[in-house]
Amino acid sequence: MTKLFKLKLIALAVSSTLITACGDAETNIVEKDPIAVVDDEHDDGYTISSFGRLAVLASDSNEASFFDLDDNALLDTFVLNDDSNTLSASPDFRYAVIANRTQDYLGFIDGGMWREDHGAHLHDYEQSPVFSSYELTSGSRPTHLITHDGQLAIFYDGDADSGASASVEVLTDNDITNATATLTGINYDINMHGVAEPRGEHLLSTIRRDDASSTSNAKVLPDQVGVYHLHDGNYELEQTLEVTCPDLHGAAQNHDYVVFGCGDGVLIAHQQGDEYEAEKIANIVAVGDLRIGSIYGHEDSESFIGIASGHGGGEAVIVTIKPATAEMEEVEWQLADGASAVSYSFSAHGEHFLILDSLGFLNVFSAHDHDGEMHWELAGQVDITQADVTTMPEGMSFSMTVAQNGQFAYITDPIAQHILQVHLEDLEVEGELELTFPPAAITWLGIAQEEHAHEH
């Protein structure tokens, strides 16, 4: 396979164009002629071929740095309001989302690359990163941020001490661009450590019942799921799933199912038009006394990956969840002695599942069919560090992000202070980006390549 990082840079004809976006002030946009044809159907001079960009949080300062992956150039560095931020990408990967739970704050930095559908053609734009003036500060304790199919659902836990109730806000990249003042969402009348899954006109969000009725051991955790439907700009509760889910934590979805982690198994919600059917898959023996509290799904993967572990980490059991057949099975693989998983992710199009461990190995799994049964098997490992892992700075770990326009993962190494580009098919390190600071978090931004189009 051609090593993309070794391609010679092609001279670019750069033009400066003045445009006005909907709801925006005038902005100077730099458009680049396409480096390569992305899609023969849209070979009209409006598309851009690029590796994309990386947003990286520093661990030794409250700064976010943005890098161009085509030449590893540092584009800009931004000083954030506070420390202890989390970093993720907006639904369409244009914006870096900066969340600070303790400060009740979400901010957005425009990564500078996005695509617009102009009807007759797709039009890509490339400009310098810029800090957006748009921010969300009205919710209490933003905790779980989940993106799906162009939407981001922010679940605010609320705070019992201050009397702040839980809430949900749903937004798109256009909401950020246009600084939408009032977002659609839900306002609860009690705090809860919950989660919401956006799904077109539907929002599947957790419900915390009163302590006397709740089946959860930790009463702050919900035990039911509600189906909310968007009507005239407001979400209305149309259905409460009858199957309970004690100590609910973690959720994911694919094209047909939404899965929630429970203390006694997983709750499966199957969409049938505007209605949802629910059933429970009980924990298998391998899960033992642990709880499946993290679930990973992908639109194009028929199975989900569940992580069963104790509160605060420690031992973990990895299971495959198959909603269509209501089955759960243990993944026949274990971490090396002394290793713990520090990050999980599906690849861009769901054909790989990645587990990054504390010893510096990226474990790449592929789905294989055996006699009509799909199983996840280890395709290979990539050693991403030559350093002594015992010298990892206190409170830090390796971290990763996955490109949405190709078969690449980007891995941070706080010890060596660099980022490695790993090709997931070749299982080889194909590029390196040197840093001047230890990285704490990373996310990929850019123009995602869509492989399939689905409608719910």
Phi, psi and chi 1 to 4 in degrees:
 res  aa     phi    psi   chi1   chi2   chi3   chi4
   1 MET       -  141.3  178.6  172.6  -71.4      -
   2 THR   -63.9  131.5  -56.9      -      -      -
   3 LYS   -82.5  104.6  -57.6  -63.3 -172.3  -70.1
   4 LEU   -63.2  -30.6  -62.5 -178.8      -      -
   5 PHE   -71.4  -12.7 -108.9   62.8      -      -
   6 LYS   -99.3   -1.1  -63.3  179.3 -178.9  178.5
   7 LEU   -66.0  140.3  -70.7  176.7      -      -
   8 LYS   -70.4  142.1  -64.9 -179.2  179.3  178.5
   9 LEU   -67.5  132.5  -67.7  177.1      -      -
  10 ILE   -90.3  136.5  -59.1  173.9      -      -
  11 ALA   -60.4  133.7      -      -      -      -
  12 LEU  -107.4  134.4  -57.6  177.6      -      -
  13 ALA   -88.5  115.7      -      -      -      -
  14 VAL  -109.9  131.4  179.8      -      -      -
  15 SER  -124.9  149.9   63.2      -      -      -
  16 SER  -107.0  126.3  179.5      -      -      -
  17 THR  -125.2  139.5  -54.9      -      -      -
  18 LEU  -100.0  119.6 -170.8   66.5      -      -
  19 ILE  -128.6  163.7   71.5  166.7      -      -
  20 THR  -124.2  116.0  -57.6      -      -      -
  21 ALA   -85.2  158.2      -      -      -      -
  22 CYS   -60.4  119.9  177.4      -      -      -
  23 GLY    83.2   -2.9      -      -      -      -
  24 ASP  -107.3  157.9  -78.3   -9.7      -      -
  25 ALA   -76.1  171.0      -      -      -      -
  26 GLU   -64.2  140.1  -70.2 -173.5  -22.9      -
  27 THR  -135.9  136.7  -52.4      -      -      -
  28 ASN   -78.4  118.1  -73.5  -43.2      -      -
  29 ILE  -112.1  132.7  -55.1  -66.0      -      -
  30 VAL  -100.7  117.4  176.0      -      -      -
  31 GLU  -103.6  132.6  -60.1 -178.1   29.1      -
  32 LYS  -104.7  138.8  -68.4 -175.4  178.8 -179.8
  33 ASP   -62.9  150.3  -73.3  -17.7      -      -
  34 PRO   -62.9  137.3   20.5  -30.9      -      -
  35 ILE   -77.6  -35.4  -60.6  172.4      -      -
  36 ALA  -149.7  159.8      -      -      -      -
  37 VAL   -72.1  122.2  175.8      -      -      -
  38 VAL   -83.2  -41.2  176.3      -      -      -
  39 ASP  -152.1  121.8 -173.0  -28.0      -      -
  40 ASP   -55.2  -32.9  -69.4  -20.8      -      -
  41 GLU   -65.3  -27.1 -176.5 -179.9   -7.7      -
  42 HIS  -117.7   32.4  -60.0  -67.4      -      -
  43 ASP   -79.8   72.7 -177.5   18.0      -      -
  44 ASP  -123.2   12.4   51.4   14.6      -      -
  45 GLY    84.2    6.4      -      -      -      -
  46 TYR  -107.1   -8.9  -67.3  102.8      -      -
  47 THR   -96.8  156.6   54.8      -      -      -
  48 ILE  -121.6  133.2  -64.8  171.2      -      -
  49 SER  -103.4  118.0 -179.4      -      -      -
  50 SER  -153.4  150.6  170.1      -      -      -
  51 PHE   -68.1  -23.3  -78.0  110.6      -      -
  52 GLY   103.0 -157.0      -      -      -      -
  53 ARG  -137.7  161.5  -67.5  173.8  172.3  178.8
  54 LEU  -121.9  135.5  -72.0 -178.4      -      -
  55 ALA  -104.3  132.2      -      -      -      -
  56 VAL  -133.6  127.5 -172.3      -      -      -
  57 LEU   -90.0  138.0  -65.9 -172.8      -      -
  58 ALA   -86.8  145.4      -      -      -      -
  59 SER   -87.3  -19.2   68.1      -      -      -
  60 ASP  -103.1    8.9   56.6   -2.4      -      -
  61 SER  -160.7  168.7   67.5      -      -      -
  62 ASN   -95.5   58.4   58.4  -27.5      -      -
  63 GLU  -122.5  147.9  -67.1 -176.9  -19.6      -
  64 ALA  -121.0  125.3      -      -      -      -
  65 SER  -110.8  145.4  -63.3      -      -      -
  66 PHE  -120.5  130.9  -74.3   70.8      -      -
  67 PHE  -122.4  143.3  -64.3   88.7      -      -
  68 ASP   -88.4  119.9 -172.9  -29.6      -      -
  69 LEU   -77.7   -9.4  -72.3  171.0      -      -
  70 ASP   -75.1  -31.3  -65.0  -36.3      -      -
  71 ASP  -135.9    8.3   56.1   11.3      -      -
  72 ASN    63.3   18.5  -71.3   -7.9      -      -
  73 ALA   -75.8  141.2      -      -      -      -
  74 LEU   -77.2  118.6  174.0   63.6      -      -
  75 LEU   -86.7  -41.2  -61.7  173.1      -      -
  76 ASP  -172.8  159.9 -151.1  -21.0      -      -
  77 THR  -130.2  135.2  -62.5      -      -      -
  78 PHE  -120.7  137.7  -58.9   88.2      -      -
  79 VAL   -88.7  125.5  178.0      -      -      -
  80 LEU   -90.1  162.9  -52.8  179.2      -      -
  81 ASN   -68.1  -36.4  -65.7  -23.4      -      -
  82 ASP  -140.6  173.7  -61.4  -76.1      -      -
  83 ASP   -91.5 -179.1  -63.1  -36.1      -      -
  84 SER    58.4   47.7  -57.4      -      -      -
  85 ASN   -94.4  156.9  -59.9  -67.7      -      -
  86 THR  -106.4  158.1   63.0      -      -      -
  87 LEU  -130.3  131.4  174.7   67.5      -      -
  88 SER  -150.5 -179.7   57.0      -      -      -
  89 ALA  -108.2  150.6      -      -      -      -
  90 SER   -69.7  168.6   63.4      -      -      -
  91 PRO   -55.6  -36.1  -24.8   33.0      -      -
  92 ASP  -105.7   15.1  -71.6  -32.4      -      -
  93 PHE    67.1   21.0  -57.0   96.8      -      -
  94 ARG   -84.0  -39.4  175.0  175.5  174.8  177.0
  95 TYR  -110.3  143.2  -64.8   89.8      -      -
  96 ALA   -83.3  131.5      -      -      -      -
  97 VAL  -102.5  118.4 -178.4      -      -      -
  98 ILE  -103.3  114.7  -50.0  -64.1      -      -
  99 ALA  -116.4  138.3      -      -      -      -
 100 ASN  -131.8  104.4 -167.7  -57.0      -      -
 101 ARG   -63.2  -43.3 -173.5  177.5 -172.1  -85.8
 102 THR   -71.9  -23.1   60.0      -      -      -
 103 GLN   -99.4    3.6  -59.9  -61.1  -41.4      -
 104 ASP    53.4   51.2  -60.5  -23.5      -      -
 105 TYR  -137.5  137.7  168.5   85.6      -      -
 106 LEU  -131.8  128.6  -80.9   93.1      -      -
 107 GLY  -124.5  167.5      -      -      -      -
 108 PHE  -138.2  136.0  -53.0   91.5      -      -
 109 ILE  -119.9  123.3  -56.5  176.6      -      -
 110 ASP   -71.7  116.6 -170.5  -18.0      -      -
 111 GLY   -70.7  -17.3      -      -      -      -
 112 GLY    96.2    1.8      -      -      -      -
 113 MET  -127.4  128.5  -64.7 -169.8   71.2      -
 114 TRP  -157.7  167.3   73.5   93.9      -      -
 115 ARG  -124.2  140.0  168.7  169.4  -70.3  171.5
 116 GLU  -121.8  142.1  -67.2  178.4   -3.6      -
 117 ASP   -93.5  108.8 -172.5  -13.7      -      -
 118 HIS   -95.8   18.6  -70.9 -175.6      -      -
 119 GLY    84.0  -72.7      -      -      -      -
 120 ALA   -74.9  -21.2      -      -      -      -
 121 HIS  -158.8  162.4   62.4  -92.9      -      -
 122 LEU   -90.2  138.1  -60.9  175.5      -      -
 123 HIS  -123.7  119.4 -159.3  147.6      -      -
 124 ASP   -98.5  146.7  -64.1  -13.2      -      -
 125 TYR  -128.2  147.6  -62.9   91.7      -      -
 126 GLU  -141.3  122.5 -174.0  171.6    8.1      -
 127 GLN  -146.2 -179.8   68.8  175.7   32.3      -
 128 SER   -74.2  148.2  -61.0      -      -      -
 129 PRO   -61.9  151.0  -21.6   33.5      -      -
 130 VAL  -150.6  141.9   61.2      -      -      -
 131 PHE   -75.1  124.8 -145.2  125.6      -      -
 132 SER   -77.4  145.2  171.1      -      -      -
 133 SER   -79.4   -9.2   60.1      -      -      -
 134 TYR   -77.7  132.4 -173.6   58.9      -      -
 135 GLU  -149.3  156.8   58.1 -176.0   21.9      -
 136 LEU  -115.9  122.6  -58.0  177.8      -      -
 137 THR  -136.8    4.4   58.2      -      -      -
 138 SER   -88.4  -20.7   59.7      -      -      -
 139 GLY   -85.6  158.6      -      -      -      -
 140 SER  -106.0  121.0  173.3      -      -      -
 141 ARG    63.1   66.5  -57.0  -65.3 -170.9  -95.1
 142 PRO   -63.7  121.7   25.1  -33.8      -      -
 143 THR  -124.9  -61.0  -57.0      -      -      -
 144 HIS  -101.2  119.5  -77.8  155.1      -      -
 145 LEU  -113.5  117.6  -78.9   65.0      -      -
 146 ILE  -126.1  128.2  -68.2 -176.5      -      -
 147 THR  -108.6  145.4   60.5      -      -      -
 148 HIS  -161.8  126.9 -179.1   77.5      -      -
 149 ASP    49.8   49.7 -161.5   21.4      -      -
 150 GLY    84.6    5.6      -      -      -      -
 151 GLN  -124.9  148.1  -64.8  176.6  -62.7      -
 152 LEU  -121.3  123.8  166.5   62.1      -      -
 153 ALA  -104.5  121.9      -      -      -      -
 154 ILE  -104.3  118.9  -54.3  160.6      -      -
 155 PHE  -100.9  119.5 -162.5   99.3      -      -
 156 TYR   -96.7  121.5  -61.8   88.1      -      -
 157 ASP   -70.0  -25.2  -77.6   -2.6      -      -
 158 GLY    77.6 -177.0      -      -      -      -
 159 ASP  -148.7  117.6  179.3   42.4      -      -
 160 ALA   -63.7  -38.4      -      -      -      -
 161 ASP   -63.7  -39.3  -67.4  -23.0      -      -
 162 SER   -93.1   -7.8   65.9      -      -      -
 163 GLY    81.6   11.4      -      -      -      -
 164 ALA   -77.5  133.2      -      -      -      -
 165 SER   -87.9  162.4  -63.3      -      -      -
 166 ALA   -71.7  158.2      -      -      -      -
 167 SER  -159.2  168.5   60.6      -      -      -
 168 VAL  -134.8  139.8 -178.7      -      -      -
 169 GLU  -126.7  140.8  -72.1 -176.0  -49.2      -
 170 VAL  -120.3  130.8  179.0      -      -      -
 171 LEU  -143.6  165.5   77.7  160.8      -      -
 172 THR  -122.7  173.3   65.7      -      -      -
 173 ASP   -60.7  -35.5  -81.8   35.5      -      -
 174 ASN   -64.4  -34.3  -76.5  -22.2      -      -
 175 ASP   -62.1  -40.3  -72.6  -40.3      -      -
 176 ILE   -67.3  -46.4  -56.4  170.2      -      -
 177 THR   -60.2  -43.2  -57.8      -      -      -
 178 ASN   -92.2    4.0  -61.3  -33.0      -      -
 179 ALA    52.4   53.3      -      -      -      -
 180 THR   -58.5  122.9  -59.2      -      -      -
 181 ALA   -73.4  -42.4      -      -      -      -
 182 THR  -121.2  116.0  -57.6      -      -      -
 183 LEU   -93.9  154.4  -61.9  170.5      -      -
 184 THR   -73.0  152.4   56.7      -      -      -
 185 GLY   174.4 -159.4      -      -      -      -
 186 ILE  -133.1  141.1  -55.6  170.2      -      -
 187 ASN  -117.7  118.2  -69.6  -49.3      -      -
 188 TYR   -88.9  174.1  -66.0   95.4      -      -
 189 ASP  -111.6   13.9   57.5    7.0      -      -
 190 ILE  -153.4  155.7 -167.7  173.0      -      -
 191 ASN   -77.2  154.3   67.6  -61.6      -      -
 192 MET  -165.1  149.9   91.5  177.9   84.1      -
 193 HIS   -91.4   85.3 -173.9   54.8      -      -
 194 GLY  -117.3 -167.0      -      -      -      -
 195 VAL  -156.6  150.1   64.7      -      -      -
 196 ALA  -133.5  139.2      -      -      -      -
 197 GLU  -113.3  114.9  -76.0  -78.8  -14.0      -
 198 PRO   -78.7  138.3   30.1  -33.1      -      -
 199 ARG  -150.0   74.9 -164.9  170.2  174.1   83.6
 200 GLY    65.3 -123.6      -      -      -      -
 201 GLU   -78.9   -6.8  -66.8 -177.7   -8.5      -
 202 HIS  -103.3  153.8  -65.1  144.4      -      -
 203 LEU  -137.7  115.0 -179.2   67.8      -      -
 204 LEU   -93.2  113.1  -83.3   70.6      -      -
 205 SER  -133.8  151.9 -168.9      -      -      -
 206 THR   -74.9  155.9   52.8      -      -      -
 207 ILE  -127.8  127.1  -64.7  173.9      -      -
 208 ARG  -101.5  117.6  177.2 -174.9  174.8 -177.2
 209 ARG   -85.4  171.7  -63.1 -172.8  -69.8  172.4
 210 ASP   -63.7  154.9   63.0   83.0      -      -
 211 ASP   -57.7  -33.2  -68.9   -3.9      -      -
 212 ALA   -69.1  -30.7      -      -      -      -
 213 SER   -92.7  -24.4  -57.7      -      -      -
 214 SER   -65.5  141.0  175.1      -      -      -
 215 THR   -94.0    0.2   58.9      -      -      -
 216 SER   -77.5  143.2  -66.9      -      -      -
 217 ASN   -72.3  -46.1  -67.3  -48.1      -      -
 218 ALA   -91.2  106.6      -      -      -      -
 219 LYS   -65.7  -18.1  -60.3  -55.1  179.8 -177.7
 220 VAL   -72.0  -16.5   72.1      -      -      -
 221 LEU   -87.7  133.7  -65.1  175.1      -      -
 222 PRO   -71.3  168.3   26.6  -33.8      -      -
 223 ASP  -136.7   11.0   73.4  -19.9      -      -
 224 GLN  -138.3  163.4  -76.6 -168.6  -49.8      -
 225 VAL  -126.4  132.8  174.2      -      -      -
 226 GLY  -108.6  146.3      -      -      -      -
 227 VAL  -103.0  113.1  177.9      -      -      -
 228 TYR  -103.6  139.3  -64.1   79.2      -      -
 229 HIS  -119.7  135.1 -161.3  175.4      -      -
 230 LEU   -80.0  119.0 -170.7   61.9      -      -
 231 HIS  -131.5  121.7  -67.1  -71.9      -      -
 232 ASP    51.4   41.7  -60.6  -35.4      -      -
 233 GLY    81.8    4.8      -      -      -      -
 234 ASN  -128.7  143.1  -63.3  -55.6      -      -
 235 TYR   -86.5  128.1  -79.4  106.4      -      -
 236 GLU  -117.7  136.9  -61.5  177.7    3.6      -
 237 LEU   -72.1  113.5  178.8   61.5      -      -
 238 GLU  -106.0  -21.4  -71.8 -164.4  -16.7      -
 239 GLN  -155.1  137.0 -178.3 -176.6   -1.8      -
 240 THR  -112.7  119.7  -60.5      -      -      -
 241 LEU   -63.5  131.7  -58.0 -175.8      -      -
 242 GLU   -73.5  -29.7  -65.7 -178.0    1.0      -
 243 VAL   -71.6  125.1  179.3      -      -      -
 244 THR   -83.6  158.7   57.3      -      -      -
 245 CYS  -139.5   80.9 -177.2      -      -      -
 246 PRO   -60.8  142.2   20.8  -31.7      -      -
 247 ASP    54.7   45.0  -64.4  -54.4      -      -
 248 LEU   -61.8  131.0 -169.8  158.1      -      -
 249 HIS  -159.9  129.2 -167.2  -83.8      -      -
 250 GLY    90.0  140.5      -      -      -      -
 251 ALA  -158.2  156.9      -      -      -      -
 252 ALA  -161.8  166.8      -      -      -      -
 253 GLN  -148.0  159.9   62.3  177.7  -62.6      -
 254 ASN  -128.0 -154.9   63.5   10.6      -      -
 255 HIS   -66.8  -33.7 -177.3 -123.8      -      -
 256 ASP  -113.7  -21.1  -63.4  -51.7      -      -
 257 TYR  -132.2  152.7  -61.2   91.1      -      -
 258 VAL  -121.5  131.5 -173.4      -      -      -
 259 VAL  -120.6  134.9 -179.9      -      -      -
 260 PHE  -122.2  139.3  -63.3   86.4      -      -
 261 GLY   -82.0  135.5      -      -      -      -
 262 CYS  -127.0  166.7  -44.1      -      -      -
 263 GLY   -68.1  -25.3      -      -      -      -
 264 ASP  -114.1   10.8   55.2   -1.4      -      -
 265 GLY   154.6 -143.0      -      -      -      -
 266 VAL  -134.0  143.5  -67.7      -      -      -
 267 LEU   -95.0  126.9  171.6   65.2      -      -
 268 ILE  -108.2  122.2  -53.0  -64.0      -      -
 269 ALA  -110.6  120.5      -      -      -      -
 270 HIS  -109.8  121.4 -174.7 -158.9      -      -
 271 GLN   -78.2  128.3 -177.4  173.4   -1.9      -
 272 GLN  -128.1   86.2  -57.7  -78.8    1.8      -
 273 GLY    69.9 -123.9      -      -      -      -
 274 ASP   -93.1   -1.0  -74.5  -20.5      -      -
 275 GLU  -106.6  157.3  -63.6  -71.3  -36.4      -
 276 TYR  -127.8  133.4  -72.7   78.7      -      -
 277 GLU   -97.5  143.1  -61.6  175.6  -10.7      -
 278 ALA  -125.2  143.3      -      -      -      -
 279 GLU  -149.9  164.2   66.6  176.9  -41.6      -
 280 LYS  -112.5  134.9  177.3   73.9   68.3   64.7
 281 ILE  -104.0  115.9  -58.0  178.2      -      -
 282 ALA   -71.7  151.1      -      -      -      -
 283 ASN   -59.3  141.2  -76.9  -24.5      -      -
 284 ILE   -84.3  169.0   57.2  177.1      -      -
 285 VAL   -58.3  -36.2  173.4      -      -      -
 286 ALA   -61.5  -27.2      -      -      -      -
 287 VAL   -70.7  -31.6  173.3      -      -      -
 288 GLY    61.2 -132.1      -      -      -      -
 289 ASP   -89.1    4.7  -64.3  -30.3      -      -
 290 LEU   -80.7  168.6  -58.5  175.7      -      -
 291 ARG  -121.0  136.0  178.3 -170.1   67.0  173.6
 292 ILE   -77.2  100.5  -63.3  175.4      -      -
 293 GLY  -110.5   -3.9      -      -      -      -
 294 SER  -135.9  132.3  -63.2      -      -      -
 295 ILE  -132.2  139.3  -59.4  174.9      -      -
 296 TYR  -123.1  132.5  -62.9   86.7      -      -
 297 GLY  -137.5  166.1      -      -      -      -
 298 HIS  -145.4  142.5 -169.8  -78.6      -      -
 299 GLU   -51.4  -37.3 -173.5   78.5   -8.7      -
 300 ASP  -102.0   10.5  -63.4  -39.1      -      -
 301 SER  -108.0  127.0  174.9      -      -      -
 302 GLU   -73.8  -20.5  -65.4 -178.5   -1.9      -
 303 SER  -114.2  158.2   62.8      -      -      -
 304 PHE  -111.4  159.7  -66.7   76.7      -      -
 305 ILE  -112.5  125.4  -59.1  -65.9      -      -
 306 GLY  -111.8  143.1      -      -      -      -
 307 ILE  -116.6  115.9  -47.6  -60.6      -      -
 308 ALA  -100.8  124.8      -      -      -      -
 309 SER  -156.1  167.1   61.8      -      -      -
 310 GLY   -79.4  162.9      -      -      -      -
 311 HIS   -63.1  126.3 -176.2   69.9      -      -
 312 GLY    92.9    6.4      -      -      -      -
 313 GLY    99.5 -147.1      -      -      -      -
 314 GLY    88.7 -146.6      -      -      -      -
 315 GLU   -55.2  140.7  175.5 -168.3    2.8      -
 316 ALA  -136.0  140.8      -      -      -      -
 317 VAL  -116.4  128.1  176.0      -      -      -
 318 ILE  -103.0  127.9  -56.6  170.4      -      -
 319 VAL  -127.4  152.3  -61.2      -      -      -
 320 THR   -98.2  131.6  -59.6      -      -      -
 321 ILE  -111.9  124.1  -58.9  163.3      -      -
 322 LYS  -116.3   94.2  -56.8  176.5 -178.0  179.0
 323 PRO   -62.6  -36.6  -21.2   33.0      -      -
 324 ALA   -61.9  -32.3      -      -      -      -
 325 THR  -111.6    5.8   56.7      -      -      -
 326 ALA    53.5   48.4      -      -      -      -
 327 GLU  -122.3  150.8  -67.2  178.7  -61.4      -
 328 MET  -133.8  134.5 -179.8 -169.0  -58.5      -
 329 GLU  -142.8  149.9   65.8  178.7   16.2      -
 330 GLU   -74.4  138.5 -175.7  179.1    9.5      -
 331 VAL   -73.3  124.1  175.0      -      -      -
 332 GLU   -79.9   69.9  -64.6 -178.4   -1.7      -
 333 TRP  -163.1  145.7  171.6   84.2      -      -
 334 GLN  -133.4  149.8  -68.7 -176.6  -21.1      -
 335 LEU   -64.2  154.7  -72.0  162.5      -      -
 336 ALA   -64.9  155.7      -      -      -      -
 337 ASP   -55.3  132.4  -71.0  -16.8      -      -
 338 GLY    86.0   -5.4      -      -      -      -
 339 ALA   -97.9  150.1      -      -      -      -
 340 SER  -134.9  150.6   60.0      -      -      -
 341 ALA   -75.7  135.7      -      -      -      -
 342 VAL  -114.5  -14.7  -63.5      -      -      -
 343 SER  -162.1  143.6 -174.9      -      -      -
 344 TYR  -129.7  150.8  -57.2   89.2      -      -
 345 SER  -170.3  147.2  178.7      -      -      -
 346 PHE   -79.9  154.8  -87.3   95.6      -      -
 347 SER   -74.0  175.8   59.1      -      -      -
 348 ALA   -55.5  -40.7      -      -      -      -
 349 HIS  -113.3   14.2  -60.0  -56.2      -      -
 350 GLY    82.8    4.1      -      -      -      -
 351 GLU   -82.5  -13.9   63.1  -90.0   71.6      -
 352 HIS  -126.2  149.2  -60.9  -67.0      -      -
 353 PHE  -122.0  133.8 -173.0   73.1      -      -
 354 LEU  -114.8  136.1  -44.2  178.2      -      -
 355 ILE  -127.4  114.5  -57.8  176.4      -      -
 356 LEU   -96.0  128.5  178.4   62.8      -      -
 357 ASP  -111.6  169.7   68.5   40.4      -      -
 358 SER   -72.0  -14.3   59.0      -      -      -
 359 LEU   -89.2   -0.3  -63.1 -176.8      -      -
 360 GLY    91.8   29.8      -      -      -      -
 361 PHE  -115.7  132.6  -72.3   92.4      -      -
 362 LEU   -94.8  113.8  177.3   63.2      -      -
 363 ASN   -97.1  119.2  -56.4  -82.5      -      -
 364 VAL  -109.2  120.4 -179.2      -      -      -
 365 PHE  -107.2  147.5  -68.5   78.5      -      -
 366 SER  -126.8  150.5  -64.0      -      -      -
 367 ALA   -85.7  131.5      -      -      -      -
 368 HIS  -128.6  145.6  -65.6  -82.1      -      -
 369 ASP  -100.9  123.5 -171.4  -67.4      -      -
 370 HIS  -124.1  111.2  -66.9  -61.4      -      -
 371 ASP    53.3   43.0  -60.8  -33.6      -      -
 372 GLY    82.3   -1.3      -      -      -      -
 373 GLU  -108.8  132.0  -66.7  -74.4  -26.2      -
 374 MET   -91.6  132.0 -164.3  -76.1  -65.2      -
 375 HIS  -133.5  146.0  -58.1  -83.9      -      -
 376 TRP   -91.7  126.6  -72.4   95.7      -      -
 377 GLU  -128.4  149.6  -62.3  177.8   -4.3      -
 378 LEU   -68.6  118.3 -176.5   67.0      -      -
 379 ALA   -84.9  -28.5      -      -      -      -
 380 GLY   166.2  173.4      -      -      -      -
 381 GLN  -124.2  150.0  -68.6 -178.8  -42.4      -
 382 VAL  -124.6  122.4 -178.8      -      -      -
 383 ASP   -81.8  114.7 -170.8   -9.0      -      -
 384 ILE  -104.3    8.4   55.1   93.0      -      -
 385 THR  -148.0  145.5 -172.7      -      -      -
 386 GLN  -107.4    2.7  -62.6  179.0  -11.7      -
 387 ALA   -82.7  163.0      -      -      -      -
 388 ASP   -76.4  112.7  179.4   -3.2      -      -
 389 VAL   -67.1  -15.5  -65.1      -      -      -
 390 THR   -71.6  -11.2   63.3      -      -      -
 391 THR   -92.7    8.2   63.5      -      -      -
 392 MET   -57.7  129.6  177.3   68.6   69.3      -
 393 PRO   -56.8  143.2  -25.3   33.4      -      -
 394 GLU   -57.5  133.7 -175.4  177.6   -2.5      -
 395 GLY    80.8    3.2      -      -      -      -
 396 MET  -113.8  168.7  -62.0 -166.6   65.6      -
 397 SER  -159.9  168.6   65.2      -      -      -
 398 PHE   -65.1  152.8  -57.3  108.6      -      -
 399 SER  -146.0  166.0   59.6      -      -      -
 400 MET  -148.3  162.0   71.6  172.8  165.8      -
 401 THR  -141.8  157.4 -172.1      -      -      -
 402 VAL  -116.9  130.6  173.6      -      -      -
 403 ALA   -67.5  144.5      -      -      -      -
 404 GLN  -103.3   13.6  -61.6  -61.7  -47.8      -
 405 ASN  -130.4   21.4   61.6   -6.7      -      -
 406 GLY   172.5 -176.7      -      -      -      -
 407 GLN   -92.0   59.2  -67.1  -71.0  -17.3      -
 408 PHE  -130.4  143.0  -68.4  100.7      -      -
 409 ALA  -120.5  148.1      -      -      -      -
 410 TYR  -117.8  125.0  -66.3   89.5      -      -
 411 ILE  -117.1  128.6  -45.3  -67.1      -      -
 412 THR   -91.3  142.4   66.6      -      -      -
 413 ASP  -124.1  100.4 -176.8  -14.7      -      -
 414 PRO   -65.1  -25.4  -20.9   34.0      -      -
 415 ILE   -70.1  -51.1  -55.4  172.3      -      -
 416 ALA   -84.2   -9.7      -      -      -      -
 417 GLN    54.8   55.6  -65.2 -168.9   13.1      -
 418 HIS  -149.7  171.7   66.4 -168.9      -      -
 419 ILE  -124.4  132.1  -62.6  170.8      -      -
 420 LEU  -107.0  141.3  -61.1 -179.5      -      -
 421 GLN   -98.5  121.8 -175.9 -158.0   46.7      -
 422 VAL  -114.9  128.2  178.3      -      -      -
 423 HIS   -85.8  123.2 -163.0  -74.5      -      -
 424 LEU   -78.2  -20.4  -60.0  177.2      -      -
 425 GLU   -85.4  -44.7  -69.0  -75.0   -6.1      -
 426 ASP   -77.7  -19.9  -66.1   -8.2      -      -
 427 LEU    56.2   45.7  -62.1  175.7      -      -
 428 GLU  -134.0  149.4  -67.0 -179.5   -0.3      -
 429 VAL   -79.9  123.4  174.5      -      -      -
 430 GLU  -119.9    3.3  -62.9 -169.7   -4.6      -
 431 GLY  -168.7  160.7      -      -      -      -
 432 GLU  -143.6  135.8 -179.9 -179.0    9.9      -
 433 LEU  -120.5  115.7 -167.5  161.1      -      -
 434 GLU   -81.8  139.7  -65.1  -70.3  -13.6      -
 435 LEU  -116.2  165.3  -57.1  173.6      -      -
 436 THR  -111.1   13.9   58.0      -      -      -
 437 PHE  -151.4  157.4   56.7   86.4      -      -
 438 PRO   -76.3  125.1   24.2  -30.8      -      -
 439 PRO   -80.2  137.6   28.0  -33.0      -      -
 440 ALA  -103.1  -30.8      -      -      -      -
 441 ALA  -156.9  158.9      -      -      -      -
 442 ILE  -150.5  146.8 -177.5  175.2      -      -
 443 THR  -150.2  145.4 -163.8      -      -      -
 444 TRP   -86.5  140.0 -178.0   90.2      -      -
 445 LEU  -131.7  150.2  -57.8  172.1      -      -
 446 GLY   153.7 -157.2      -      -      -      -
 447 ILE  -101.4  110.1  -60.5  169.6      -      -
 448 ALA   -72.5  146.4      -      -      -      -
 449 GLN   -95.6  118.0  176.3 -173.7   -9.6      -
 450 GLU   -89.0  125.3  -63.9 -175.1    9.6      -
 451 GLU   -95.6  -35.4 -166.8  164.9   82.0      -
 452 HIS  -135.9  152.4  -59.1  -70.7      -      -
 453 ALA  -117.5  126.1      -      -      -      -
 454 HIS  -123.1  154.7  -66.4  -60.5      -      -
 455 GLU  -127.6  136.1  -69.9 -173.2    3.5      -
 456 HIS   -85.3      -  -65.5  -56.0      -      -
